[in-house]
Amino acid sequence: MDEGARWFGVGSSDAADGASAGREAAAAALQGREPALVIVLCQVRDDLPAMLDGVRSQLSGHAIVVGTSSSGQYTAGTLDTGSTVVAAYGGPGIEARYRVADVSPGRGRDAAAEVAACTSELTLPHQALLLFFDGLADDQQEIVRGAYAAAGAATPLVGGASGDGLQYVRTYQFAGDADHVDVLSGAIVGVGLACESPLGIGVAHGWRQSGTPMSVTRSVNGKVFELDEQPALDVYVERVGLSPAMATDESVFRDIAYRYPLGLNRRSGEDIRVIHGSEPDDGSLICLADVPQGGLVWLMETDEDSLVAAAGTSCHQAIAMLEGAPPLGMLAFDCAVRKAMLGPAGVERETGALAAAAGSIPYAGWYTNGEVARIRGSQGLHHLTMVTLALS
């Protein structure tokens, strides 16, 4: 690569010691270069501060360091091995700014608006707001709405919700610089990113409608009480064909519900809402994001081939948005439930499809508790979806 050109690098390490893992992954990504933005991805571990210190040990200058815990991460050279992954973006013609806010219950919209204000400091023409936020936030859609309201319609949104291996106990976010990085929980980190050349966003999920539509006759945020004026759980159980025993066994119900999510009717197609549980006492279904009252929903279904193909489709879409500029690297925001559904062999096929679409472009991906991709309009929250960000 020519000296003085923009660049994107990725590194990973399987070292058990956090400081070693951070140091090795950062060194591989940087290769002695000075970045503008560093993104750190890892599964929940006890030595997160030491791991981040290891990353910082390889930095110079004024690099921003952000990141998140996940339900797995991968690069072209690693496949969800529990490794620490570091992605770095640097060179001329890049601006990066960040802000952090508390995203405790009821604060999603306000917190997102606070961090989105970092985009006001950007001056280069091609901009995006990257979001890394607690995967247990009570209404993820409010985060997208708040970010959209503050950043404006001209600024694309892309990002994901932090994971913890689908345990739904505690997730972590990272934010800081070469001097210090905070380990946070219950937070949202916003990164305003601007470049002299285009940024591209791709979105694909590989799901399709199944059965007739249902009207959401009563819901509050992510809790659906009634479908077609009947208890939502009763309607869902009948549509999917569950036995009473399956419907009351939480682990069995969640596994089946992952495979039959709800699809929301949108102008651009369907957005998907994962059903994470139910409340037999009030007959409701529990999602992590809004299912608007008065809207139409469908059961959705898929197969392994369709899920795998979505990875390549998302990548191609993102690269096409670069308007002919050579792609330097890519970030993939991949739903953790997709990983659970695909299993090890399917995950290998999915990442293989991503690698084939990316070609020689370095990339880093992670499994999220919800994906963000808003190019136009105020909607932009996705589940069970592959979102990609291409950098030039």
Backbone torsions as a table, in degrees:
resi	resn	phi	psi	omega
1	MET	NA	138.4	-178.9
2	ASP	-64.2	140.3	176.9
3	GLU	-63.5	134.2	-179.7
4	GLY	90.4	-1.3	178.5
5	ALA	-88.8	157.9	173.3
6	ARG	-67.1	153.1	-176.8
7	TRP	-151.1	160.0	175.6
8	PHE	-138.7	127.7	-178.9
9	GLY	-130.1	151.6	-180.0
10	VAL	-133.4	139.5	175.5
11	GLY	-141.5	157.9	178.6
12	SER	-145.2	160.2	177.4
13	SER	-149.4	139.3	176.0
14	ASP	-99.4	9.8	-177.6
15	ALA	-57.2	135.8	-180.0
16	ALA	-71.7	-32.6	178.8
17	ASP	-78.3	126.9	-175.3
18	GLY	-59.0	-46.0	-178.5
19	ALA	-61.3	-41.2	178.8
20	SER	-67.0	-41.7	-179.4
21	ALA	-61.7	-46.2	179.6
22	GLY	-64.6	-42.3	-178.9
23	ARG	-64.9	-46.2	-177.5
24	GLU	-67.2	-43.9	-179.3
25	ALA	-65.0	-41.6	179.5
26	ALA	-66.5	-42.3	179.9
27	ALA	-61.4	-40.2	179.6
28	ALA	-67.3	-36.5	-179.8
29	ALA	-73.8	-38.8	-173.1
30	LEU	-83.3	-41.4	-176.9
31	GLN	49.3	43.5	176.5
32	GLY	81.8	0.7	-177.3
33	ARG	-90.3	160.0	-180.0
34	GLU	-101.5	115.3	-175.4
35	PRO	-90.1	164.0	169.2
36	ALA	-95.1	-34.0	-176.9
37	LEU	-138.9	132.6	176.5
38	VAL	-123.2	130.7	179.5
39	ILE	-118.0	125.8	-176.5
40	VAL	-112.4	128.2	-177.7
41	LEU	-126.5	130.8	178.4
42	CYS	-161.4	161.7	172.5
43	GLN	-79.4	164.3	-179.1
44	VAL	-59.5	130.1	178.6
45	ARG	-146.2	161.6	-174.5
46	ASP	-75.5	-22.1	-173.1
47	ASP	-111.1	44.1	-179.8
48	LEU	-59.1	-44.2	178.7
49	PRO	-59.7	-41.4	179.4
50	ALA	-65.9	-39.0	178.1
51	MET	-61.4	-44.1	-180.0
52	LEU	-69.2	-33.5	173.6
53	ASP	-62.8	-37.4	176.5
54	GLY	-63.1	-39.8	175.5
55	VAL	-62.5	-47.5	-177.5
56	ARG	-61.5	-30.1	-177.7
57	SER	-61.7	-18.7	-178.4
58	GLN	-99.1	1.0	-173.8
59	LEU	-99.4	151.1	170.4
60	SER	-137.9	168.7	177.8
61	GLY	77.4	-144.6	-171.7
62	HIS	-122.6	40.6	-177.5
63	ALA	-65.0	139.4	169.2
64	ILE	-84.1	137.1	178.5
65	VAL	-121.6	120.3	177.5
66	VAL	-135.0	171.4	177.1
67	GLY	165.7	-166.6	-170.9
68	THR	-163.0	156.8	165.9
69	SER	-80.0	155.6	-174.2
70	SER	-141.3	-177.9	171.7
71	SER	-103.9	25.5	-179.1
72	GLY	133.9	154.3	-179.0
73	GLN	-148.0	160.4	-176.6
74	TYR	-154.3	159.5	171.5
75	THR	-135.0	-176.7	177.4
76	ALA	-63.5	-22.1	-176.8
77	GLY	-106.5	-8.9	179.3
78	THR	-132.7	153.2	-178.1
79	LEU	-133.4	89.7	172.0
80	ASP	47.7	54.1	-177.7
81	THR	-98.5	8.0	-173.5
82	GLY	83.7	11.4	-177.1
83	SER	-74.6	163.3	167.9
84	THR	-92.0	131.0	-178.7
85	VAL	-117.9	134.7	176.5
86	VAL	-124.6	129.2	173.8
87	ALA	-116.4	139.7	-176.8
88	ALA	-135.5	140.9	-177.0
89	TYR	-130.4	125.4	-175.8
90	GLY	-153.6	-178.1	-178.6
91	GLY	107.5	-179.1	-177.9
92	PRO	-74.1	158.6	175.8
93	GLY	74.6	31.1	177.6
94	ILE	-130.5	137.6	170.3
95	GLU	-125.8	139.1	176.4
96	ALA	-141.0	130.7	176.6
97	ARG	-134.8	151.5	179.8
98	TYR	-140.3	156.7	171.6
99	ARG	-144.5	158.5	-177.4
100	VAL	-129.1	144.4	175.6
101	ALA	-146.1	157.0	175.8
102	ASP	-77.1	130.2	-178.5
103	VAL	-117.0	40.2	178.2
104	SER	-64.7	165.2	-173.8
105	PRO	-48.3	131.0	179.1
106	GLY	86.8	-3.4	-176.3
107	ARG	-108.3	7.1	-173.4
108	GLY	-54.4	-51.8	-176.8
109	ARG	-65.0	-47.3	-178.3
110	ASP	-65.3	-41.8	-178.7
111	ALA	-63.2	-42.7	179.6
112	ALA	-65.0	-38.5	177.3
113	ALA	-63.3	-37.1	178.9
114	GLU	-63.0	-46.6	-176.9
115	VAL	-75.0	-29.9	-179.9
116	ALA	-65.9	-18.8	179.4
117	ALA	-62.1	-17.4	178.8
118	CYS	-63.8	-21.3	179.8
119	THR	-69.2	-19.1	179.5
120	SER	-67.4	-16.2	-179.2
121	GLU	-89.5	-4.0	-177.1
122	LEU	-85.8	145.6	-179.4
123	THR	-124.6	-20.3	-178.0
124	LEU	-74.2	157.3	-166.7
125	PRO	-73.3	-31.5	-175.1
126	HIS	-104.2	114.5	-170.0
127	GLN	-129.3	156.3	173.1
128	ALA	-154.5	155.1	174.1
129	LEU	-110.3	118.2	176.4
130	LEU	-92.9	135.6	-177.5
131	LEU	-124.0	129.1	172.7
132	PHE	-125.0	117.1	-172.8
133	PHE	-142.0	160.1	-177.5
134	ASP	-55.8	124.0	-178.9
135	GLY	-70.5	-7.1	177.7
136	LEU	-102.9	10.4	177.4
137	ALA	-56.7	142.5	-168.6
138	ASP	-72.1	-28.4	177.3
139	ASP	-144.9	96.9	-176.2
140	GLN	-64.7	-31.8	-179.1
141	GLN	-63.0	-33.3	177.8
142	GLU	-64.5	-30.9	176.7
143	ILE	-64.5	-45.6	178.5
144	VAL	-63.1	-42.4	-179.4
145	ARG	-63.1	-43.3	-179.8
146	GLY	-65.4	-41.3	178.7
147	ALA	-65.4	-41.5	179.2
148	TYR	-62.5	-43.7	-178.0
149	ALA	-63.9	-36.8	-176.7
150	ALA	-85.2	-40.6	-176.8
151	ALA	-79.1	-28.1	179.1
152	GLY	97.1	159.9	-174.4
153	ALA	-66.5	-22.4	-176.4
154	ALA	-81.7	-9.9	-176.5
155	THR	-102.9	113.0	176.4
156	PRO	-64.2	150.2	175.8
157	LEU	-114.0	140.6	176.9
158	VAL	-152.2	143.7	179.5
159	GLY	163.3	-161.8	-177.4
160	GLY	-163.7	163.7	179.3
161	ALA	-92.5	134.9	-178.8
162	SER	-59.4	147.3	-179.0
163	GLY	-120.3	169.4	176.0
164	ASP	-144.5	42.6	179.6
165	GLY	69.5	30.6	-179.6
166	LEU	60.2	28.9	175.0
167	GLN	-88.9	-23.6	179.0
168	TYR	56.0	44.4	-180.0
169	VAL	-110.8	-56.7	-179.9
170	ARG	-159.8	134.0	176.3
171	THR	-119.3	165.5	-173.7
172	TYR	-131.1	148.8	175.8
173	GLN	-128.2	149.0	-178.2
174	PHE	-121.4	141.1	177.8
175	ALA	-158.5	134.3	177.9
176	GLY	167.7	-147.2	-178.2
177	ASP	-149.3	-165.7	-176.5
178	ALA	-64.8	-20.0	-179.3
179	ASP	-88.9	-33.2	-178.0
180	HIS	-163.6	141.4	175.7
181	VAL	-128.2	126.5	178.6
182	ASP	-86.3	141.0	169.8
183	VAL	-98.3	116.9	-172.9
184	LEU	-117.2	162.2	170.7
185	SER	-145.7	144.8	-175.3
186	GLY	70.7	34.0	-174.9
187	ALA	-128.1	166.3	169.4
188	ILE	-126.5	134.1	177.4
189	VAL	-114.1	123.8	176.9
190	GLY	-111.3	133.3	179.0
191	VAL	-121.1	115.4	172.1
192	GLY	-83.6	119.2	-176.9
193	LEU	-119.8	130.5	178.7
194	ALA	-135.6	149.1	-175.5
195	CYS	-145.6	156.6	176.3
196	GLU	-70.6	-23.3	-179.3
197	SER	-118.1	166.8	-171.4
198	PRO	-64.0	155.8	170.0
199	LEU	-113.8	144.4	-177.4
200	GLY	-124.5	141.5	179.8
201	ILE	-124.5	131.1	176.8
202	GLY	-118.7	145.3	-178.5
203	VAL	-139.6	123.4	175.9
204	ALA	-154.4	147.2	-179.0
205	HIS	-129.3	-27.8	177.4
206	GLY	79.4	13.4	178.5
207	TRP	-99.4	160.6	179.5
208	ARG	-141.8	157.6	-178.9
209	GLN	-67.9	146.5	177.2
210	SER	-135.9	124.4	177.4
211	GLY	81.4	-174.2	-177.2
212	THR	-84.6	155.8	-179.9
213	PRO	-69.6	156.4	176.9
214	MET	-123.9	143.8	177.3
215	SER	-91.2	132.7	176.4
216	VAL	-83.4	98.5	-174.1
217	THR	-90.4	-15.5	171.7
218	ARG	-156.9	124.5	177.0
219	SER	-156.2	154.6	174.2
220	VAL	-133.7	111.2	-177.5
221	ASN	53.5	-116.4	-176.4
222	GLY	-95.5	9.7	-179.7
223	LYS	-109.3	119.0	-177.5
224	VAL	-101.6	115.7	-178.1
225	PHE	-92.4	-38.0	-176.6
226	GLU	-136.7	139.1	169.4
227	LEU	-122.7	128.0	-177.4
228	ASP	52.1	39.7	177.1
229	GLU	62.9	20.7	175.7
230	GLN	-123.2	156.1	177.0
231	PRO	-51.5	127.0	-172.4
232	ALA	-58.6	-39.5	-178.9
233	LEU	-63.9	-41.4	179.5
234	ASP	-62.4	-43.8	-179.9
235	VAL	-63.3	-44.8	-177.7
236	TYR	-63.8	-46.3	-179.7
237	VAL	-58.5	-42.0	-179.9
238	GLU	-67.6	-43.4	-178.5
239	ARG	-63.6	-41.6	-176.6
240	VAL	-80.7	-24.8	179.8
241	GLY	86.2	38.6	179.8
242	LEU	-86.3	148.6	172.8
243	SER	-82.3	160.2	177.3
244	PRO	-54.5	-38.5	-179.5
245	ALA	-64.2	-41.6	178.5
246	MET	-64.4	-38.0	-176.4
247	ALA	-68.9	-26.2	-177.2
248	THR	-99.7	-8.5	176.4
249	ASP	-90.4	109.9	-171.2
250	GLU	-57.1	-47.2	-176.9
251	SER	-68.0	-39.7	179.1
252	VAL	-67.3	-44.0	-179.0
253	PHE	-62.0	-44.7	-178.0
254	ARG	-62.6	-41.6	-179.7
255	ASP	-62.0	-41.6	179.0
256	ILE	-71.2	-40.5	-178.0
257	ALA	-62.9	-33.6	175.8
258	TYR	-56.0	-34.1	-174.2
259	ARG	-87.7	-9.5	177.6
260	TYR	-134.0	70.5	179.3
261	PRO	-75.7	177.6	175.5
262	LEU	-97.5	139.6	174.4
263	GLY	-106.1	133.0	178.9
264	LEU	-98.3	140.2	179.5
265	ASN	-76.9	115.6	177.7
266	ARG	-125.1	160.5	177.9
267	ARG	-59.7	-35.7	-176.5
268	SER	-88.5	2.1	-178.0
269	GLY	133.2	-138.1	179.6
270	GLU	-113.5	134.6	163.2
271	ASP	-96.3	151.4	-173.7
272	ILE	-113.6	139.9	174.4
273	ARG	-121.1	119.6	176.3
274	VAL	-73.2	136.2	173.1
275	ILE	-92.0	115.8	-174.8
276	HIS	-96.6	-11.1	180.0
277	GLY	175.9	-174.9	-179.9
278	SER	-144.3	163.7	175.3
279	GLU	-122.6	94.6	-178.8
280	PRO	-57.4	-29.9	-177.3
281	ASP	-63.8	-38.1	179.9
282	ASP	-113.6	4.4	175.2
283	GLY	70.4	27.8	-175.6
284	SER	-102.9	161.5	171.4
285	LEU	-109.2	142.6	-175.0
286	ILE	-112.9	121.1	173.7
287	CYS	-116.3	165.9	178.5
288	LEU	-94.1	3.5	-179.4
289	ALA	-148.6	169.0	-171.2
290	ASP	-63.3	142.7	168.6
291	VAL	-126.3	95.3	-166.3
292	PRO	-62.3	132.4	174.3
293	GLN	-63.1	137.6	-179.0
294	GLY	93.0	-10.0	-179.5
295	GLY	-88.1	174.4	175.8
296	LEU	-104.7	141.1	175.5
297	VAL	-133.0	157.6	175.1
298	TRP	-129.2	156.9	160.5
299	LEU	-70.7	145.0	177.5
300	MET	-116.6	152.2	177.6
301	GLU	-141.8	163.1	-179.7
302	THR	-155.8	-175.5	173.7
303	ASP	-147.3	168.2	-174.2
304	GLU	-60.3	-42.3	-179.2
305	ASP	-59.9	-40.0	-178.7
306	SER	-69.5	-40.5	177.2
307	LEU	-62.8	-43.3	-179.7
308	VAL	-63.8	-44.6	-177.9
309	ALA	-62.5	-31.0	-178.5
310	ALA	-61.8	-32.1	179.7
311	ALA	-61.6	-48.0	178.5
312	GLY	-66.3	-37.9	179.2
313	THR	-61.8	-45.9	179.8
314	SER	-60.3	-43.1	179.9
315	CYS	-62.6	-46.7	-179.8
316	HIS	-62.2	-39.6	177.6
317	GLN	-60.6	-46.0	-177.7
318	ALA	-62.6	-44.2	-179.0
319	ILE	-66.5	-36.7	179.4
320	ALA	-62.4	-29.5	-179.6
321	MET	-74.8	-7.2	179.0
322	LEU	-77.0	-3.0	173.6
323	GLU	57.6	38.0	177.4
324	GLY	91.3	-10.5	177.0
325	ALA	-68.2	139.5	-178.9
326	PRO	-64.6	127.6	177.4
327	PRO	-71.2	135.1	179.1
328	LEU	-100.8	-30.4	-177.0
329	GLY	-173.4	174.5	-174.5
330	MET	-150.9	144.5	171.4
331	LEU	-112.2	136.9	179.2
332	ALA	-118.2	129.8	177.6
333	PHE	-111.6	106.9	-165.2
334	ASP	-121.6	128.6	-175.2
335	CYS	-65.0	134.1	-179.2
336	ALA	-65.2	-28.3	178.5
337	VAL	-70.7	-32.0	173.2
338	ARG	-58.5	-43.2	178.8
339	LYS	-60.3	-45.0	-179.6
340	ALA	-64.0	-38.3	-179.8
341	MET	-70.7	-39.8	-176.0
342	LEU	-72.9	-33.7	-174.6
343	GLY	72.4	172.2	-175.0
344	PRO	-55.4	-44.9	-178.3
345	ALA	-67.4	-40.5	178.9
346	GLY	-67.7	-38.1	176.6
347	VAL	-62.0	-40.4	177.7
348	GLU	-62.4	-38.9	176.5
349	ARG	-66.2	-42.0	-178.2
350	GLU	-63.8	-49.1	179.5
351	THR	-67.4	-28.1	174.6
352	GLY	-66.4	-39.2	177.2
353	ALA	-65.7	-38.3	177.0
354	LEU	-64.7	-44.3	179.9
355	ALA	-62.7	-40.0	180.0
356	ALA	-64.3	-40.0	179.2
357	ALA	-70.8	-35.9	-178.8
358	ALA	-74.8	-26.5	-177.6
359	GLY	66.3	-125.0	-178.4
360	SER	-88.7	3.6	-177.3
361	ILE	-74.3	128.8	175.5
362	PRO	-69.7	146.9	179.2
363	TYR	-149.2	159.0	173.8
364	ALA	-133.6	135.4	-179.7
365	GLY	-130.7	156.4	177.2
366	TRP	-147.9	153.9	-178.4
367	TYR	-93.0	123.3	-169.8
368	THR	-108.6	170.3	171.5
369	ASN	-100.3	20.3	-178.0
370	GLY	154.0	140.4	-175.0
371	GLU	-116.7	145.4	178.4
372	VAL	-117.1	129.3	172.8
373	ALA	-154.6	105.5	177.9
374	ARG	-126.9	114.3	178.4
375	ILE	-103.1	-39.5	177.0
376	ARG	-147.8	154.2	-176.8
377	GLY	77.3	175.8	-175.1
378	SER	-92.1	-8.8	179.5
379	GLN	-85.5	154.6	178.6
380	GLY	179.5	8.5	178.8
381	LEU	-95.7	133.6	-176.9
382	HIS	-132.8	153.8	169.7
383	HIS	-130.3	156.2	177.6
384	LEU	55.9	34.8	-171.2
385	THR	-128.8	150.7	171.4
386	MET	-101.7	118.8	176.4
387	VAL	-113.8	135.0	178.5
388	THR	-127.7	146.0	174.9
389	LEU	-120.3	116.9	178.6
390	ALA	-98.4	136.2	-177.9
391	LEU	-115.3	140.8	179.7
392	SER	-125.5	NA	NA
